[in-house]
Amino acid sequence: MKKSKWFILALLVLGLDQVTKIWAASTLLPYHANPMFPSFNLTLAFNGGAAFNFLSQTGSWHRWFFVGFSLLMSGVISVWILRLPNTAKLKSLALAFILGGALGNLIDRAFYGYVIDFIDVYYKNNHWPVFNLADTFICIGALLMLIDLVQE
């Protein structure tokens, strides 16, 4: 059974996410844009809610709801990876990315009560909500899942 490589990949995603968040939190000033090149800033932000700061103003109940939900879904994804045939490489890769990203944001939420974001992409004056590497890997994983679904 060669499933361990997918969990190692998820741990690598988790580690990369956490290292970059630690770097951002210790180097960048909160909510101060640091231009890197056109349409890309590094801007430290703290997301106390869900995606796009949704529910951030509703008290602290959502923190533990999302911690519990993330734990449950991480377990579901882990079982899903274990049950996939060895030939399902694209789906396994997608799930490993999603798992690593979900765990990265879970750690932030559990320990800090918010998710550390720092990637600020924009066009002219239109900024996408600030995000992090965990979010990036979750989105890439979701895209790979769609590609896998179309290929079936």
C-alpha positions as CSV (number, residue, x, y, z in Angstrom):
1,M,0.0,0.0,0.0
2,K,1.6,3.2,-1.2
3,K,-0.8,5.6,0.5
4,S,1.8,7.1,2.8
5,K,3.2,9.4,0.1
6,W,-0.1,11.3,0.0
7,F,-0.1,11.9,3.7
8,I,3.6,13.0,3.5
9,L,2.6,15.4,0.7
10,A,-0.2,16.7,2.9
11,L,2.3,17.2,5.8
12,L,4.6,19.1,3.4
13,V,1.8,21.4,2.4
14,L,1.0,21.9,6.0
15,G,4.6,22.6,6.9
16,L,5.1,25.1,4.0
17,D,1.9,26.9,4.9
18,Q,2.8,27.2,8.6
19,V,6.4,28.3,7.9
20,T,5.1,31.1,5.5
21,K,2.5,32.2,8.1
22,I,5.1,32.4,10.8
23,W,7.4,34.3,8.5
24,A,4.6,36.7,7.6
25,A,3.4,37.2,11.2
26,S,7.0,38.0,12.3
27,T,8.0,40.1,9.4
28,L,5.0,42.1,8.0
29,L,3.1,44.8,9.7
30,P,-0.7,44.1,10.0
31,Y,-2.8,45.5,7.2
32,H,0.2,47.3,5.6
33,A,0.7,46.6,1.9
34,N,4.2,45.6,0.9
35,P,4.3,45.8,-2.9
36,M,6.3,42.9,-4.5
37,F,5.4,43.5,-8.2
38,P,2.4,44.8,-10.1
39,S,-0.8,43.3,-8.9
40,F,0.8,41.5,-6.0
41,N,1.4,42.6,-2.4
42,L,2.3,40.9,0.8
43,T,-0.2,42.2,3.4
44,L,-0.6,40.6,6.8
45,A,-4.3,40.1,7.7
46,F,-6.1,38.1,10.3
47,N,-9.3,36.3,9.2
48,G,-11.5,35.6,12.2
49,G,-14.3,34.2,10.1
50,A,-14.7,31.6,7.3
51,A,-13.8,32.3,3.7
52,F,-13.6,36.0,2.9
53,N,-14.0,36.8,6.6
54,F,-17.6,35.5,6.5
55,L,-19.0,35.3,10.0
56,S,-16.2,37.2,11.6
57,Q,-18.5,39.6,13.4
58,T,-20.8,36.9,15.0
59,G,-18.9,36.2,18.2
60,S,-16.6,33.3,18.9
61,W,-18.9,30.3,18.4
62,H,-17.8,29.9,14.8
63,R,-14.2,29.3,15.8
64,W,-14.9,26.0,17.5
65,F,-17.5,25.1,14.9
66,F,-14.9,25.5,12.1
67,V,-12.3,23.6,14.2
68,G,-14.7,20.7,14.7
69,F,-15.8,20.8,11.1
70,S,-12.2,20.9,9.8
71,L,-11.3,17.9,12.0
72,L,-14.3,16.0,10.8
73,M,-13.6,16.7,7.1
74,S,-9.8,16.0,7.6
75,G,-10.8,12.6,8.9
76,V,-13.2,12.0,5.9
77,I,-10.5,13.0,3.4
78,S,-8.0,10.8,5.1
79,V,-10.3,7.8,4.9
80,W,-11.1,8.7,1.3
81,I,-7.4,8.7,0.4
82,L,-7.0,5.3,2.1
83,R,-9.9,3.8,0.2
84,L,-8.9,5.1,-3.3
85,P,-7.3,2.6,-5.6
86,N,-3.6,3.1,-6.2
87,T,-4.3,4.1,-9.8
88,A,-6.3,7.2,-8.7
89,K,-3.2,9.5,-8.6
90,L,-4.8,12.8,-9.6
91,K,-7.6,12.4,-7.1
92,S,-5.2,11.4,-4.4
93,L,-3.0,14.4,-5.2
94,A,-6.0,16.7,-5.1
95,L,-7.1,15.3,-1.7
96,A,-3.6,15.6,-0.3
97,F,-3.5,19.3,-1.2
98,I,-6.9,19.9,0.3
99,L,-6.0,17.9,3.5
100,G,-2.7,19.8,4.0
101,G,-4.4,23.2,3.4
102,A,-7.3,22.4,5.7
103,L,-5.0,21.3,8.4
104,G,-2.9,24.5,8.0
105,N,-6.0,26.7,8.5
106,L,-7.3,24.4,11.3
107,I,-4.0,24.9,13.3
108,D,-4.3,28.7,13.0
109,R,-8.0,28.8,14.0
110,A,-7.4,26.4,17.0
111,F,-4.3,28.1,18.4
112,Y,-4.9,31.8,17.5
113,G,-8.7,32.1,16.9
114,Y,-8.1,33.4,13.4
115,V,-6.3,32.4,10.2
116,I,-3.2,34.3,9.2
117,D,-3.4,35.6,5.6
118,F,-0.8,37.5,3.7
119,I,-1.1,37.1,-0.1
120,D,-2.8,40.2,-1.7
121,V,-3.6,39.9,-5.4
122,Y,-5.3,42.8,-7.2
123,Y,-6.1,44.5,-10.5
124,K,-6.1,48.3,-10.5
125,N,-8.1,49.1,-7.3
126,N,-9.9,45.7,-7.1
127,H,-8.4,43.5,-4.5
128,W,-9.2,39.8,-4.1
129,P,-9.6,39.0,-0.4
130,V,-6.1,38.4,1.2
131,F,-5.3,34.7,1.4
132,N,-2.5,32.2,2.3
133,L,-0.8,29.1,1.0
134,A,-3.3,26.8,2.6
135,D,-6.1,28.5,0.7
136,T,-4.1,28.2,-2.5
137,F,-3.5,24.5,-2.0
138,I,-7.2,23.9,-1.2
139,C,-8.2,25.7,-4.4
140,I,-5.6,23.8,-6.5
141,G,-6.9,20.6,-5.0
142,A,-10.5,21.5,-5.8
143,L,-9.5,22.3,-9.4
144,L,-7.7,19.0,-9.7
145,M,-10.8,17.2,-8.4
146,L,-12.8,18.9,-11.2
147,I,-10.3,17.9,-13.8
148,D,-10.4,14.3,-12.4
149,L,-14.2,14.4,-12.6
150,V,-14.2,15.5,-16.2
151,Q,-11.7,12.8,-17.1
152,E,-13.8,10.0,-15.7
